[in-house]
Amino acid sequence: MREASVNVVNRLGLHARAAAKLVRTAAKFKSRIILVEPKRDLTADAKSILGILSLSASIGTTLLLKAEGEDEINAIEEVILLFKDGFGEL
């Protein structure tokens, strides 16, 4: 299992469009990809748009990203890049 911290840097946070991009990215991988909001003890499957939206992650939120499976290294790297790029909204 790989883990990393990611910060929500886009102004609107993890809203529907950003969540949809995350789901499309996560769906490319066989690995299980999970997002955890540790302050409120919330967990979401990165392949579920409703799960991601339930995190209500606004700008400045730090999430724990976990990936487990045969392509976990590539999965975690690509999701990290998506967060760093602000989901293409910066």
C-alpha positions, 0 to 999 in steps of 0.5 A, spaced: 500 500 500 502 506 498 500 513 501 501 520 500 498 527 503 494 531 497 492 538 498 486 541 495 488 547 491 483 549 487 478 555 489 472 551 488 475 545 492 472 538 490 466 540 487 462 536 481 467 537 475 473 536 479 470 530 482 468 527 476 476 528 473 478 524 479 473 518 478 475 518 471 483 518 473 482 513 478 478 508 474 484 507 469 487 503 474 486 496 477 488 498 484 483 500 490 484 508 491 481 511 497 481 518 500 481 520 507 479 526 510 482 525 517 479 531 521 472 528 520 474 521 519 471 520 513 473 515 507 471 515 500 472 511 494 476 515 489 472 511 483 465 514 486 463 521 485 458 521 490 463 518 495 468 524 493 463 529 494 461 527 501 468 529 503 466 536 502 473 538 501 474 545 500 480 549 498 486 548 503 483 541 505 489 536 506 487 529 504 490 522 505 491 518 499 491 511 499 492 506 493 493 498 494 494 493 488 498 491 482 499 498 479 498 502 485 505 506 484 502 509 477 495 510 480 498 514 486 503 518 482 497 520 477 492 522 482 497 526 486 499 530 479 491 531 478 491 535 485 497 539 484 494 541 478 488 543 481 484 539 477 486 543 471 482 549 474 488 553 476 
